[in-house]
Amino acid sequence: MSLDSPEKNSEFKVDPLIEDDFAKKERIDRFFSKMEENRKNPLTDELKLPDGIRYMTTDGEVYLYKGKESGYTADPQKKADNDNIPPRDEKRQKIVEANKKRKAKRRKKDQKRADRPAKKKSIVGRIIASIFRIILIIGCLGIIAGCVAAVSVSIYLVNVTKDDDKILNLNTLPLSYATILEYQDRETGEWVEYQRLFSGENRVWVKYDEMPRHLIDALVASEDKRFWEHKGVDWQRTIAAFLNEYIPSLNLFPSRQGGSTLVQQLIKNITGDDETDAMRKIREIYRALVLEKYYSREQILEAYLNTFNLGGKVGGIEAAANYYFDKSCSELTIAESAAIVCITKQPTKNNPYLNPGENRIQRDTIINQMKEQGYLTDSQFTAAKKESEYMVFGKPNEKLTGTNVYSYMTDTVIAEIYDDLVNILGWEPETALEKFNSGGYRVKMTMDPFIQSTVEEVALNGRRTEEQEAGYTWPKYEDGYIWPWYTEDGRAYGEVAEIQPQSAMVVMNYEGEILGIAGGLGEKTGSLELNRAVDSKRPTGSSMKPLAAYGPGIEVNRLHFSMLFPDQPLPPYTIPGYYRFPDNYDSSYGVPVTVAEGIARSLNTTAVHAIRRVGIDFSFDFMRNFVGLDTLSDPEDRTHSLALGGLHTGISPLDMCAAYAPFGNGGTYYSPHSYSMIVDANGEVLINKKNHINVIQAYSEPSAFIMNKLLRNVMYSGWGGTGVRARPDGDMPYVGKSGTHSENKDYWFIGMNPYYVMSIWQGYDQPKYQNNIRPHPIQIAFKKVMGTISADLEVISFPTPPEGTVKTATFCKDTGLIAGEGCPDRRTGYYKPEMMPDGVCNHALDAPRPEDYAPQPTP
């Protein structure tokens, strides 16, 4: 306990401005109570005071102890009589006196210093003091500025990186990835790349575990040798790079590597932030420290090797391996890996096509670094150096740079995908293709590469081949005049030029899958140009007869195999404006003929009589609703000419091919399609085409089988068939139908075997007369294509209907009835049980023909 006065003792200090007399008295009483307790129980005998003896505190205050009742009271005398002080207080008194003397001496000294005149400081002292003050001020200002800068940079980084959670998400990088079209190898079943589509860069993502280890080692050894140790930023390299940049004369940290780590370079690749100021470096360092916390080193390396750009449209390691070495990333050797890694540093300077010598120097440097850092054994190092010495870079693949001309198959796939993106997924039409081409999708095409190459070869060389086999040369116009609307057909002004028609062909299977397609003859000179196989809608001529007249009639039991129809025109003026309709091809008429003969000889008369029996409106609706011919014009095509293919708009070769397919597969129509599936970059199915194609049972199996037999007569002798020349050699069964539009403006042939259906058209882009030549070039082309693609296939038959649904019978060619003993020309027919011929022919060879030998068709 302190023995100081009540005013001095901290326990009893109060604010004198707010203390009244009563409070002051209480405070003093408490103080002396404490003193009394100390007197009674002193810590030492020296502190025990007798009654009536003065007590002096260290500050000189004197108090008098007046006994138990009165306690201590202040002595009015400021100076006590020292003689009365007990001996035991002499020591304390001496201390007090000594303190007073020291205080007095100090006050005297301070007063003396204050009274004497000030001395002038020396110049050196003033300078030193000024410098010190300046340093102190600068230091303070620096601290303040540093705090302000730190706060400003923090605010800046918060603002500039507010969207980094999206931009730096390695799982959803905002990059352009190539979309790949793939076909399935018919032997191995593996999916093989056919064409890449890309709006920006040609980039294909490769997983880390699919990359060769020496590729990773080459990158780390040359770009960031402490990659596996630092935390996103290599501070040693950063400081070295800073000093070398801003104090180059010092050259304190010579280094072959830059200041940026692979993490920082990845951020630059992702953000595109390549400014050269200090703030960019601050942003980069901050982002690197953040990125390193969320992703493993393997994820960072995977992202880096998939995001770098080598110039032009080549982006990422897979595209680089494809472009420079025509192989996959997983197949790269040590030297090849070094060659690509060095290009990432300076794409132009180290480009092996532009500067092969520089590329070799840099790749050898990387191989040396790999050896120095322990990534290569002696044998690996020697082999890599030797390979580098004799390295040869392949010719750049045009498909990987976007400079190649797309095939007609690629054009077809792109057009179909565009329609599906808009109509199925609801993408905006203006941006659908660009978004798709940069989305890293994989498209499973239906194309068969062997069939596609066969079709392309015939289309490329077909014109010359057809002319040679037909013994015909296209006519020349000696005056050299060329009608402007024929310029697409290859003619030129001012010279004698061959007028050459165009052609288009499609090969499908019986499920609507397009296996091969060509939209024109000769060399294709542009991508996404006119594809006549899909885009051109042309009148179909006689190839329409099975679809418009005979097929629907057989299906609804209005016709049968040997039903007779007049080979005569309709009564005069039955068709408004026509005295005689229809004409046959050779303008001749004859005796009544069966449906089988009418199809084989392609008679117009029997087809028109047949469609009248079936019903024009029924036939029109049947074709639109059941076999996909939705380009028929309503009401313009609801006429008798529908049976003859005289159409207002026309039909494409692709749609004709699909419409004929039910005659070879048991009656089922499949809408044509060029791909089966689209898969996104994460392996999720974007579109499963099977869920969006139309599958319609257009004909019953018996009807399809009977139509197949009717079309067989077209391609075999004995019926005068118009497609005999189109049949390939061998035992494979073929059926089909030819077609010629009025004035020979369009030639058609659609045929099939048990494996494939093929449609082929020939004509001018602007309809024009073609010389009638035999055999037609398109039949030669059909024979060549179908014969080639079917040469190694097993000979099989077309599907047969269930037992009992079709009956076979011999009929009389003249009467169409079941043949009797005296029939001169007996043929085999195929009938539904409920549609057998009405009677048996029993006429003798020398018997006159009855006038009513066959039922008359209903008008």
Secondary structure by P-SEA (a helix, b strand, c coil): ccccccccccccccccccccaaaaaaaaaaaaaaaaaaaaccccccccccccbbbbccccbbbbbccccccbbbbcccccccccccccaaaaaaaaaaaaaaaaaaaaaaaaaaabbbbbbcaaaaaaaaaaaaaaaaaaaaaaaaaaaaaaaaaaaaaaacccccccccccccbbbbbbbbbbcccccbbbbccccccccbbbbbccccccaaaaaaaaaccccccccccccaaaaaaaaaaaaccccccccccccccccaaaaaaaaaaccccccaaaaaaaaaaaaaaaacccaaaaaaaaaaccccccccccaaaaaaaccccccccccaaaaaaaaaaaaccccccccccaaaaaaaaaaaaaaaaaaccccaaaaaaaaaaaaacccccccccccccccccaaaaaaaaaaaaaaacccccccccaaaaaaacbbbbbccccaaaaaaaaaaaaaaaaaaaaaaccccccccccccccccccccccccccccccccccccccccccccccccccccccccccccccccccccccccccccccccaaaaaacccccbbbbbccccccccccccccccccccccccccccaaaaaaaccaaaaaaaaaaacaaaaaaaaaccccccccccccccccccccccccccccaaaaaaaaccccccbbbbccccccccccccccccccccccbbbbccccaaaaaaaaaaaaaacccccccccccccccccbbbbbbbbbcccccccccccccccbbbbbbbbcccbbbbccccccaaaaaaaaaaaaaacccccccccccccccbbbbbbbccccccccccccbbbbbbbcccccccccccccccccccccccccccc
